[in-house]
Amino acid sequence: MSNNINRIYLCIDLKSFYASVECVERGLDPYKVNLIVADLSRTEKTICLAASPAIKALGVSSRCRVFEIPKNIEYIAAPPRMSLYMDYSTRIYSIYLKYISKEDIHVYSVDECFLDVTDYLTMYQMDAKQLGMMIIDDVIKTTGITATCGIGTNMYLAKIALDITAKHTEDHMGYLTEELYCETLWDHKPLTDFWRIGPGIAKKLERVGIFTMREIANADEDMLYDMFGVDAELLIDHAWGVEPTLISDIKKYNPTTNSITSGQVLDRDYAHDEGRLIVKEMTDLLCLDLVARDAVTESITLHIGYSNALNLKPAHGSTHLAFPTSSAKIIVEAVAELYDRIKDRQYPMRRCFVYFNKIVPKGYEQYNMFVDSEELARENNLQKAMIDIKGKFGKNAILKGMNLEEGAKTIERNSQIGGHRAGGEED
């Protein structure tokens, strides 16, 4: 990795982004109005995708389920409008580009990004805090969305300055160097407040008496490597506030292996045959994705979660094809056979994930003597035609017979973004 000495990063987060967009669209102040983003057409167990700062102040989590909101709290429930949020995110990214080159911006998520401002401070005759304030002021004036900012001498510290330090400052801006990090956050609890330390890692550390970053930094490294393998290196670096990766390193990164996946959590339990239909639909759409990428796969993995009421271990398995391909005819049949092989027929399905592994560019495939290469070429041309039609007239412009069967989900999913409605009642 490259040297990170004397660099300055901003990590900008759009505050309660989805909820803030819904408030702006309604002319409401998210700091005064109780609003959640949730699809109430589903069950009360549906997850709130976002909550306004006002309702968060009442103890409502942004990722709670609707039934968990206290009955005495009145609120507005806005159905998700993912295409609208993407539009706002794009507009805000264009604001960043007014000040910083795209080569120095890493988009971390729809509402969060890193900016390497090292080479811009002299140009603007500003320090990092002034530049950050200028950018987030432009965001709120242009879009009405409030942003917060973390400043750090590497990307990790900028992220921690945003997630932890900024919450305790009046201007909602935090600043950290490696020295300040060790002085102010080495004894901070809980460990799960730190980026990339989830409950699982925290529990493992607790079992050996480690509860703080100071204790990780001073722990026996061999023990940490025994516990976490190569990931221990990242954990140790972060315990000292060290992160050598640059934005340029991220942009240059080219993974040695590649995969694509599709997954969904169903709105009800699906019987075995119904579940097979869902898996076949998902696989068929992934095959179109392969064709669009001009790529092929030879290994498929299937992960099936049973009904929530059963508390059963998920079914999981893989299958290898005779040769790399993007043929839906071949792949869908193989996945259907895998589904029947690994899933217990008597238990209903609630979650399913399909993974295409070891994706390589088309041209690497080598057919055996039993394969009709001309038939595969005809199917590939038909798949490309379908992609063109969908691109011009919408994803539901052309469908297969299975998409019209009872229980099929493709038509509904084609109108969603990230598993949620692209537009809501206000559209």
LOPA-183886 format. One record per residue (C-alpha): x, y, z; residue in one letter. Coordinates in steps of 0.1 Angstrom, whole numbers, padded with zeros to 4 digits, always signed. Layout:
% residues N
XYZA...
This chain:
% residues 427
+0000+0000+0000M+0010+0036-0005S+0023+0060+0021N-0003+0080+0040N+0020+0106+0056I+0008+0142+0058N-0026+0135+0041R-0059+0149+0052I-0093+0132+0045Y-0129+0142+0050L-0156+0116+0056C-0190+0132+0049I-0222+0116+0059D-0257+0127+0050L-0277+0128+0082K-0306+0104+0084S-0305+0105+0046F-0337+0088+0035Y-0358+0104+0062A-0342+0138+0055S-0351+0135+0018V-0387+0127+0027E-0389+0157+0051C-0374+0180+0025V-0399+0168-0001E-0427+0176+0024R-0413+0210+0035G-0407+0196+0070L-0378+0200+0094D-0363+0165+0102P-0351+0179+0136Y-0387+0187+0146K-0409+0161+0128V-0412+0125+0137N-0408+0106+0104L-0398+0070+0095I-0392+0055+0061V-0410+0021+0061A-0433+0002+0038D-0464-0002+0059L-0481-0023+0032S-0459-0051+0045R-0463-0065+0080T-0456-0046+0113E-0423-0066+0114K-0411-0045+0084T-0378-0027+0092I-0376+0011+0093C-0350+0021+0067L-0345+0055+0083A-0357+0077+0111A-0356+0115+0114S-0333+0130+0141P-0365+0141+0159A-0379+0106+0164I-0344+0092+0171K-0342+0117+0200A-0372+0098+0215L-0353+0066+0215G-0365+0051+0182V-0337+0034+0162S-0333+0039+0125S-0333+0002+0119R-0360-0009+0143C-0391-0027+0133R-0424-0008+0131V-0440-0027+0159F-0412-0016+0182E-0421+0021+0180I-0438+0031+0212P-0476+0035+0207K-0476+0069+0223N-0453+0084+0196I-0471+0099+0166E-0451+0098+0134Y-0453+0101+0096I-0446+0068+0078A-0431+0075+0044A-0430+0046+0019P-0395+0041+0005P-0387+0059-0028R-0353+0045-0037M-0351+0062-0071S-0357+0096-0054L-0329+0089-0029Y-0305+0079-0057M-0314+0112-0075D-0306+0132-0043Y-0273+0113-0038S-0263+0120-0074T-0270+0157-0070R-0250+0158-0038I-0221+0140-0055Y-0221+0167-0082S-0217+0192-0054I-0186+0174-0042Y-0172+0176-0077L-0174+0214-0077K-0146+0213-0051Y-0128+0180-0054I-0117+0159-0084S-0134+0125-0088K-0100+0109-0085E-0099+0121-0049D-0134+0109-0040I-0144+0074-0028H-0181+0068-0026V-0185+0045+0003Y-0223+0043+0002S-0254+0062-0011V-0251+0086+0019D-0214+0086+0028E-0181+0093+0010C-0144+0100+0016F-0126+0130+0001L-0088+0133+0000D-0084+0171+0004V-0047+0171+0009T-0039+0190-0023D-0068+0213-0021Y-0061+0231+0011L-0034+0254-0003T-0055+0261-0034M-0085+0272-0014Y-0064+0288+0013Q-0084+0270+0039M-0078+0244+0066D-0097+0210+0064A-0124+0221+0088K-0132+0253+0067Q-0132+0233+0035L-0155+0207+0050G-0178+0233+0063M-0180+0250+0029M-0189+0218+0012I-0216+0207+0037I-0230+0243+0037D-0234+0240-0001D-0251+0206+0003V-0277+0220+0027I-0283+0252+0007K-0287+0233-0026T-0306+0202-0014T-0318+0209+0021G-0300+0178+0034I-0278+0182+0065T-0244+0166+0064A-0218+0159+0091T-0181+0156+0087C-0151+0137+0101G-0116+0148+0095I-0086+0126+0098G-0050+0120+0088T-0061+0087+0072N-0094+0073+0060M-0100+0052+0091Y-0095+0082+0114L-0118+0103+0093A-0145+0077+0096K-0140+0074+0134I-0140+0112+0137A-0174+0111+0120L-0189+0081+0138D-0177+0089+0173I-0160+0123+0178T-0184+0145+0158A-0213+0133+0179K-0198+0152+0209H-0191+0186+0192T-0214+0215+0187E-0207+0219+0150D-0210+0181+0143H-0174+0180+0129M-0147+0157+0144G-0110+0157+0139Y-0084+0130+0147L-0048+0123+0143T-0031+0091+0154E-0020+0108+0186E-0055+0123+0193L-0071+0089+0186Y-0049+0072+0213C-0054+0101+0238E-0092+0103+0234T-0106+0070+0222L-0083+0042+0233W-0106+0036+0263D-0139+0043+0245H-0166+0016+0249K-0183-0002+0234P-0159-0016+0208L-0188-0019+0183T-0188+0019+0179D-0156+0015+0159F-0157+0009+0122W-0154-0028+0111R-0159-0042+0146I-0192-0060+0147G-0208-0079+0176P-0192-0111+0166G-0156-0097+0167I-0164-0079+0200A-0177-0111+0216K-0145-0130+0206K-0124-0102+0221L-0145-0101+0253E-0138-0138+0259R-0101-0130+0263V-0107-0100+0284G-0104-0073+0257I-0129-0045+0258F-0111-0014+0244T-0087-0004+0216M-0060+0002+0242R-0063-0035+0252E-0062-0046+0215I-0030-0025+0209A-0013-0040+0239N-0025-0076+0234A-0003-0105+0223D-0003-0103+0185E+0002-0141+0181D-0031-0146+0201M-0049-0121+0178L-0036-0139+0147Y-0048-0172+0161D-0082-0157+0167M-0087-0137+0135F-0061-0149+0110G-0049-0123+0085V-0077-0100+0096D-0058-0094+0128A-0034-0072+0109E-0062-0047+0102L-0075-0049+0137L-0040-0042+0152I-0035-0013+0127D-0068+0002+0136H-0062-0001+0173A-0032+0023+0168W-0052+0045+0144G-0031+0034+0115V-0046+0029+0079E-0021+0029+0050P-0047+0026+0022T-0052+0056-0001L-0082+0064-0023I-0059+0059-0053S-0052+0023-0039D-0089+0016-0038I-0095+0028-0074K-0066+0007-0086K-0077-0024-0068Y-0087-0053-0091N-0100-0084-0073P-0084-0117-0083T-0118-0134-0080T-0152-0121-0090N-0188-0131-0082S-0223-0117-0085I-0252-0125-0062T-0290-0120-0058S-0309-0124-0026G-0343-0116-0012Q-0362-0120+0020V-0397-0131+0012L-0429-0115+0026D-0443-0149+0036R-0432-0185+0040D-0429-0203+0006Y-0436-0240+0002A-0409-0261-0015H-0423-0259-0050D-0430-0222-0047E-0395-0216-0034G-0380-0234-0064R-0399-0210-0087L-0384-0180-0068I-0348-0194-0071V-0353-0201-0108K-0364-0165-0114E-0335-0151-0095M-0311-0174-0114T-0325-0164-0147D-0320-0127-0140L-0285-0133-0129L-0278-0151-0162C-0289-0119-0180L-0265-0100-0158D-0237-0123-0169L-0246-0118-0205V-0246-0080-0200A-0211-0083-0186R-0200-0105-0214D-0189-0130-0188A-0195-0167-0178V-0195-0187-0146T-0189-0224-0138E-0198-0225-0101S-0231-0217-0084I-0238-0215-0046T-0273-0215-0031L-0282-0204+0004H-0317-0211+0017I-0332-0198+0050G-0362-0215+0064Y-0393-0200+0081S-0385-0177+0110N-0407-0198+0132A-0386-0229+0128L-0352-0217+0140N-0335-0242+0117L-0300-0241+0103K-0301-0227+0067P-0295-0250+0037A-0263-0243+0018H-0246-0259-0011G-0227-0255-0044S-0227-0271-0078T-0201-0270-0106H-0211-0268-0142L-0194-0290-0169A-0180-0258-0185F-0182-0220-0179P-0214-0205-0194T-0240-0178-0192S-0267-0200-0206S-0299-0197-0186A-0311-0230-0199K-0281-0248-0184I-0277-0227-0152I-0313-0226-0142V-0317-0263-0145E-0285-0269-0124A-0297-0245-0097V-0331-0261-0096A-0315-0295-0091E-0292-0280-0064L-0323-0266-0046Y-0340-0299-0045D-0309-0316-0033R-0300-0293-0004I-0334-0281+0009K-0357-0301+0031D-0390-0303+0013R-0411-0303+0044Q-0400-0269+0056Y-0410-0236+0040P-0385-0211+0027M-0383-0174+0038R-0349-0163+0025R-0328-0172-0006C-0295-0162-0020F-0280-0173-0053V-0242-0167-0060Y-0224-0171-0093F-0188-0177-0085N-0155-0176-0104K-0168-0152-0131I-0144-0148-0160V-0147-0130-0194P-0165-0148-0221K-0141-0166-0244G-0126-0187-0216Y-0152-0214-0219E-0142-0247-0235Q-0171-0269-0246Y-0170-0307-0245N-0181-0329-0275M-0217-0332-0263F-0224-0294-0263V-0243-0278-0292D-0223-0246-0295S-0246-0232-0322E-0276-0236-0299E-0257-0218-0271L-0249-0190-0295A-0285-0186-0305R-0296-0185-0268E-0269-0159-0261N-0282-0137-0289N-0317-0140-0276L-0305-0130-0241Q-0288-0099-0256K-0320-0090-0274A-0339-0093-0241M-0314-0070-0224I-0318-0044-0252D-0356-0045-0249I-0356-0042-0212K-0331-0013-0214G-0353+0006-0238K-0388-0002-0225F-0383-0012-0189G-0375-0044-0170K-0410-0057-0173N-0413-0051-0210A-0404-0087-0217I-0411-0116-0193L-0410-0154-0193K-0439-0177-0185G-0426-0185-0150M-0427-0148-0142N-0465-0150-0145L-0470-0180-0123E-0487-0176-0089E-0461-0166-0063G-0436-0153-0088A-0417-0122-0077K-0398-0109-0107T-0424-0084-0119I-0425-0069-0083E-0388-0069-0079R-0382-0052-0112N-0400-0022-0098S-0377-0020-0068Q-0342-0007-0061I-0322-0026-0035G-0353-0047-0026G-0374-0016-0018H-0399+0005-0038R-0383+0027-0064A-0412+0051-0059G-0440+0055-0034G-0475+0069-0032E-0461+0105-0036E-0447+0097-0071D
